[in-house]
Amino acid sequence: MKRLLYFCFFRLKRLISVAFLAFMLGISNVFLQEGRMINDSRKNLEQHEVENEDDKL
């Protein structure tokens, strides 16, 4: 019984947390005029500088 109560409390806490995060992201989208989602996985691209083998100090 105690384990079931703990499990229900944990799930309820997680549901409230996700709902609050989604609400805050929505408010942020309104202010910044964006269209991001809670599971947004934008690619972070990095550019690497390529050095020529002929250019030695």
VMD Tcl script that draws the C-alpha trace (Angstrom):
set ca {
  {0.00 0.00 0.00}
  {2.81 2.37 0.92}
  {4.62 1.60 -2.33}
  {1.47 2.35 -4.38}
  {1.02 5.68 -2.59}
  {4.65 6.60 -3.26}
  {4.30 5.64 -6.93}
  {1.11 7.73 -7.35}
  {2.73 10.70 -5.60}
  {5.82 10.45 -7.82}
  {3.71 10.29 -11.02}
  {1.54 13.22 -9.90}
  {4.62 15.28 -9.06}
  {6.12 14.50 -12.47}
  {2.88 15.39 -14.28}
  {2.64 18.74 -12.48}
  {6.30 19.45 -13.23}
  {5.94 18.72 -16.97}
  {2.75 20.76 -17.18}
  {4.44 23.71 -15.44}
  {7.46 23.51 -17.77}
  {5.20 23.40 -20.84}
  {3.29 26.42 -19.56}
  {6.48 28.40 -18.92}
  {7.83 27.48 -22.38}
  {4.56 28.66 -23.91}
  {4.79 31.98 -22.09}
  {8.40 32.33 -23.26}
  {7.33 31.64 -26.85}
  {4.73 34.40 -26.61}
  {7.29 36.93 -25.39}
  {9.99 35.92 -27.88}
  {7.53 35.14 -30.73}
  {8.98 31.66 -31.30}
  {7.44 28.28 -31.99}
  {9.53 25.94 -29.83}
  {8.12 22.76 -28.31}
  {8.91 21.09 -24.98}
  {10.78 18.26 -26.74}
  {12.65 20.57 -29.13}
  {15.97 19.11 -30.24}
  {17.56 21.74 -32.41}
  {20.90 20.79 -33.84}
  {23.78 22.76 -32.43}
  {26.19 23.11 -35.31}
  {29.83 23.81 -34.67}
  {32.23 25.02 -37.31}
  {35.80 23.79 -37.18}
  {38.64 25.71 -38.72}
  {40.52 23.66 -41.28}
  {44.24 24.38 -41.48}
  {46.29 23.80 -44.59}
  {49.29 21.50 -44.23}
  {51.43 24.03 -46.13}
  {50.88 26.75 -43.54}
  {53.43 26.01 -40.83}
  {54.79 28.53 -38.39}
}
mol new
graphics top color blue
foreach p $ca { graphics top sphere $p radius 0.5 }
foreach p [lrange $ca 0 end-1] q [lrange $ca 1 end] { graphics top cylinder $p $q radius 0.2 }
display resetview
